[in-house]
């Protein structure tokens, strides 16, 4: 059963994808499609870091449990 997310560490939210009519295709310096790609890459990195923090927070609960030894 997965551990619920930590209350003080909310999961990152994906950026909203721009609509088809939001890009004017005129080569703007700050193109909405390029900014979306940058935001998406940052979100993916933040999500990986968040998942690692969640796993690390859940690990101490199982750290003290010893596995039984196999008998020869």
N, CA, C and O of each residue as an XYZ file, in Angstrom:
288
protein
N       0.838     -1.178      0.000
C       0.000      0.000      0.000
C       0.884      1.243      0.000
O       1.757      1.368      0.859
N       0.682      2.172     -0.946
C       1.540      3.345     -1.008
C       1.314      4.265      0.189
O       0.211      4.367      0.725
N       2.384      4.922      0.582
C       2.317      5.862      1.686
C       1.694      7.160      1.196
O       2.035      7.629      0.110
N       0.782      7.757      1.975
C       0.200      9.032      1.540
C       1.269     10.121      1.521
O       2.226     10.052      2.292
N       1.125     11.121      0.657
C       2.139     12.173      0.592
C       2.220     12.951      1.899
O       1.241     13.065      2.636
N       3.391     13.475      2.165
C       3.583     14.286      3.360
C       2.767     15.562      3.231
O       2.734     16.177      2.165
N       2.115     15.957      4.306
C       1.226     17.118      4.269
C       1.983     18.410      3.996
O       1.457     19.304      3.333
N       3.192     18.520      4.489
C       3.970     19.748      4.316
C       4.772     19.774      3.011
O       5.524     20.716      2.762
N       4.615     18.759      2.196
C       5.372     18.660      0.948
C       4.421     18.232     -0.176
O       4.424     17.069     -0.581
N       3.612     19.164     -0.679
C       2.635     18.788     -1.712
C       3.319     18.393     -3.028
O       4.407     18.870     -3.350
N       2.668     17.533     -3.755
C       3.184     17.078     -5.045
C       3.194     18.244     -6.036
O       2.229     19.005     -6.103
N       4.281     18.389     -6.807
C       4.318     19.442     -7.831
C       3.201     19.247     -8.850
O       2.803     18.120     -9.143
N       2.714     20.330     -9.373
C       1.647     20.292    -10.368
C       2.218     20.574    -11.748
O       3.054     21.463    -11.914
N       1.767     19.821    -12.729
C       2.225     19.993    -14.109
C       1.756     21.350    -14.636
O       0.673     21.820    -14.288
N       2.586     21.974    -15.479
C       2.155     23.241    -16.070
C       1.014     23.011    -17.057
O       0.867     21.928    -17.623
N       0.228     24.034    -17.245
C      -0.877     23.949    -18.206
C      -0.331     24.075    -19.620
O       0.455     24.974    -19.921
N      -0.759     23.162    -20.481
C      -0.310     23.192    -21.869
C      -1.033     24.327    -22.598
O      -2.251     24.469    -22.484
N      -0.275     25.131    -23.347
C      -0.928     26.215    -24.081
C      -1.872     25.669    -25.148
O      -1.645     24.596    -25.708
N      -2.920     26.415    -25.414
C      -3.866     26.021    -26.448
C      -3.276     26.193    -27.842
O      -2.267     26.876    -28.016
N      -3.903     25.576    -28.821
C      -3.412     25.643    -30.199
C      -3.376     27.066    -30.740
O      -2.560     27.378    -31.607
N      -4.245     27.926    -30.242
C      -4.312     29.295    -30.753
C      -3.460     30.277    -29.959
O      -3.501     31.476    -30.234
N      -2.685     29.802    -28.978
C      -1.883     30.713    -28.158
C      -0.537     31.060    -28.778
O       0.074     32.052    -28.379
N      -0.060     30.289    -29.724
C       1.213     30.579    -30.394
C       0.908     31.249    -31.729
O       0.090     30.772    -32.516
N       1.596     32.379    -31.964
C       1.344     33.116    -33.202
C       2.279     32.690    -34.331
O       2.119     33.134    -35.468
N       3.258     31.830    -34.024
C       4.217     31.301    -35.009
C       4.996     32.403    -35.722
O       5.325     32.284    -36.903
N       5.289     33.484    -34.983
C       6.064     34.569    -35.592
C       7.473     34.658    -35.018
O       8.185     35.627    -35.280
N       7.882     33.664    -34.241
C       9.246     33.643    -33.717
C       9.457     34.577    -32.534
O      10.534     35.157    -32.395
N       8.484     34.729    -31.708
C       8.583     35.607    -30.538
C       9.768     35.186    -29.660
O      10.133     34.012    -29.600
N      10.351     36.168    -28.990
C      11.451     35.898    -28.074
C      10.988     34.992    -26.945
O      11.695     34.063    -26.556
N       9.816     35.262    -26.428
C       9.255     34.459    -25.339
C       8.049     33.679    -25.851
O       6.907     33.982    -25.503
N       8.309     32.689    -26.668
C       7.240     31.871    -27.250
C       6.576     31.033    -26.157
O       7.252     30.427    -25.326
N       5.262     31.010    -26.171
C       4.535     30.253    -25.155
C       4.852     28.759    -25.230
O       4.838     28.076    -24.206
N       5.134     28.250    -26.411
C       5.453     26.825    -26.545
C       6.824     26.508    -25.951
O       6.998     25.468    -25.316
N       7.792     27.390    -26.153
C       9.124     27.190    -25.577
C       9.075     27.329    -24.060
O       9.712     26.561    -23.339
N       8.315     28.315    -23.581
C       8.195     28.490    -22.129
C       7.513     27.275    -21.509
O       7.880     26.852    -20.413
N       6.535     26.715    -22.194
C       5.865     25.509    -21.693
C       6.860     24.354    -21.597
O       6.873     23.630    -20.601
N       7.690     24.179    -22.622
C       8.675     23.092    -22.598
C       9.649     23.265    -21.435
O      10.011     22.289    -20.778
N      10.077     24.509    -21.177
C      10.969     24.765    -20.043
C      10.266     24.479    -18.725
O      10.847     23.871    -17.825
N       9.016     24.918    -18.610
C       8.246     24.657    -17.392
C       8.011     23.171    -17.196
O       8.038     22.684    -16.066
N       7.780     22.443    -18.285
C       7.556     21.003    -18.213
C       8.819     20.285    -17.739
O       8.741     19.373    -16.916
N       9.974     20.689    -18.251
C      11.236     20.084    -17.818
C      11.477     20.350    -16.334
O      11.902     19.455    -15.604
N      11.208     21.575    -15.884
C      11.373     21.910    -14.468
C      10.401     21.104    -13.609
O      10.761     20.650    -12.523
N       9.179     20.926    -14.089
C       8.183     20.135    -13.364
C       8.644     18.687    -13.229
O       8.534     18.099    -12.153
N       9.158     18.112    -14.310
C       9.596     16.714    -14.271
C      10.734     16.532    -13.270
O      10.773     15.532    -12.554
N      11.664     17.494    -13.214
C      12.751     17.424    -12.237
C      12.200     17.545    -10.818
O      12.607     16.804     -9.923
N      11.278     18.474    -10.620
C      10.681     18.664     -9.299
C       9.890     17.431     -8.873
O       9.890     17.072     -7.695
N       9.219     16.785     -9.815
C       8.446     15.585     -9.502
C       9.364     14.444     -9.069
O       9.055     13.730     -8.115
N      10.477     14.269     -9.755
C      11.436     13.226     -9.377
C      11.977     13.492     -7.976
O      12.070     12.576     -7.159
N      12.335     14.749     -7.698
C      12.842     15.101     -6.368
C      11.773     14.862     -5.307
O      12.083     14.370     -4.222
N      10.525     15.201     -5.603
C       9.423     14.998     -4.667
C       9.232     13.504     -4.395
O       9.052     13.098     -3.246
N       9.273     12.686     -5.453
C       9.103     11.236     -5.285
C      10.214     10.668     -4.412
O       9.965      9.793     -3.583
N      11.430     11.156     -4.591
C      12.549     10.682     -3.780
C      12.365     11.072     -2.317
O      12.676     10.286     -1.422
N      11.859     12.285     -2.068
C      11.600     12.709     -0.695
C      10.509     11.855     -0.058
O      10.597     11.506      1.119
N       9.490     11.523     -0.831
C       8.406     10.690     -0.317
C       8.923      9.296      0.044
O       8.562      8.743      1.083
N       9.766      8.738     -0.814
C      10.324      7.414     -0.539
C      11.225      7.458      0.684
O      11.206      6.540      1.503
N      12.019      8.527      0.813
C      12.911      8.652      1.970
C      12.106      8.798      3.254
O      12.502      8.271      4.294
N      10.989      9.504      3.197
C      10.146      9.672      4.386
C       9.481      8.363      4.775
O       9.251      8.115      5.958
N       9.170      7.527      3.804
C       8.517      6.249      4.086
C       9.528      5.195      4.535
O       9.150      4.230      5.200
N      10.792      5.356      4.190
C      11.815      4.352      4.484
C      12.020      4.114      5.976
O      12.154      2.955      6.370
N      12.055      5.138      6.835
C      12.296      4.849      8.257
C      11.254      3.925      8.884
O      11.560      3.232      9.855
N      10.061      3.900      8.364
C       9.022      3.031      8.910
C       9.382      1.560      8.725
O       8.997      0.725      9.543
N      10.098      1.239      7.685
C      10.463     -0.156      7.421
C      11.924     -0.427      7.750
O      12.368     -1.571      7.652
N      12.680      0.588      8.135
C      14.103      0.416      8.382
C      14.387     -0.457      9.598
O      15.339     -1.237      9.581
N      13.584     -0.344     10.648
C      13.844     -1.085     11.873
C      13.385     -2.529     11.832
O      13.685     -3.284     12.757
N      12.685     -2.933     10.819
C      12.180     -4.294     10.721
C      13.283     -5.202     10.184
O      13.835     -4.971      9.108
N      13.587     -6.240     10.962
C      14.639     -7.170     10.543
C      14.006     -8.347      9.817
O      12.942     -8.836     10.196
N      14.675     -8.783      8.780
C      14.223     -9.957      8.045
C      14.690    -11.205      8.784
O      15.800    -11.236      9.314
N      13.856    -12.223      8.821
C      14.289    -13.463      9.479
C      15.421    -14.129      8.696
O      15.454    -14.116      7.466
N      16.340    -14.706      9.456
C      17.455    -15.386      8.792
C      17.017    -16.748      8.281
O      16.176    -17.423      8.875
N      17.606    -17.121      7.177
C      17.337    -18.446      6.632
C      18.139    -19.471      7.420
O      19.293    -19.242      7.781
N      17.508    -20.588      7.674
C      18.213    -21.653      8.377
C      18.886    -22.567      7.361
O      18.332    -22.878      6.307
N      20.065    -22.975      7.703
C      20.825    -23.834      6.793
C      20.414    -25.267      6.889
O      20.962    -26.115      6.184
